[in-house]
Amino acid sequence: MVSEKYIRSDLHSLLGHLVEECAEVLAAVGKTQRFGLMSINPELGVDHPYFQERNHEWLQREMDDLRGSIGRFEIFMEAYLGRPCLESMSPEKEAERAVYRRQLAAAEERGS
């Protein structure tokens, strides 16, 4: 998960973060495809935060980060366009988007 202190609220930063998260998902997919869902990265030492993390866990973590980046970008676009990107959404999705709105508001307050 991205630290809130690194979240920016401008279009250029949001697009850059979206590209970065897409690339991280692609890297996780590529390694998983090559080495399997249950494989562990042997290069990560015991003091690494993701030591012994299996590829399926890494892939899920990166997909979660990508969903967050997409959600923040959708909220930015809603403000830019002046209308919702989605016509209706589940209560879970709305709660998730409330978190993204809070993160973007905090980034704006910090001036980033």
ChimeraX attribute file (.defattr): number of C-alpha atoms within 10 A of each C-alpha:
attribute: neighborCount
match mode: 1-to-1
recipient: residues
	/A:1	11
	/A:2	12
	/A:3	7
	/A:4	13
	/A:5	11
	/A:6	12
	/A:7	21
	/A:8	21
	/A:9	21
	/A:10	15
	/A:11	13
	/A:12	10
	/A:13	15
	/A:14	19
	/A:15	14
	/A:16	12
	/A:17	22
	/A:18	21
	/A:19	14
	/A:20	14
	/A:21	22
	/A:22	19
	/A:23	14
	/A:24	19
	/A:25	20
	/A:26	15
	/A:27	15
	/A:28	22
	/A:29	21
	/A:30	14
	/A:31	18
	/A:32	19
	/A:33	11
	/A:34	10
	/A:35	13
	/A:36	14
	/A:37	17
	/A:38	12
	/A:39	15
	/A:40	20
	/A:41	16
	/A:42	9
	/A:43	9
	/A:44	13
	/A:45	11
	/A:46	9
	/A:47	7
	/A:48	9
	/A:49	9
	/A:50	14
	/A:51	14
	/A:52	16
	/A:53	15
	/A:54	16
	/A:55	22
	/A:56	18
	/A:57	16
	/A:58	22
	/A:59	21
	/A:60	14
	/A:61	16
	/A:62	22
	/A:63	20
	/A:64	15
	/A:65	20
	/A:66	23
	/A:67	16
	/A:68	20
	/A:69	24
	/A:70	19
	/A:71	20
	/A:72	27
	/A:73	22
	/A:74	19
	/A:75	19
	/A:76	20
	/A:77	15
	/A:78	14
	/A:79	12
	/A:80	11
	/A:81	10
	/A:82	9
	/A:83	11
	/A:84	13
	/A:85	13
	/A:86	8
	/A:87	6
	/A:88	9
	/A:89	9
	/A:90	8
	/A:91	9
	/A:92	9
	/A:93	11
	/A:94	12
	/A:95	12
	/A:96	15
	/A:97	17
	/A:98	15
	/A:99	14
	/A:100	23
	/A:101	17
	/A:102	13
	/A:103	20
	/A:104	22
	/A:105	14
	/A:106	17
	/A:107	18
	/A:108	14
	/A:109	10
	/A:110	12
	/A:111	10
	/A:112	14
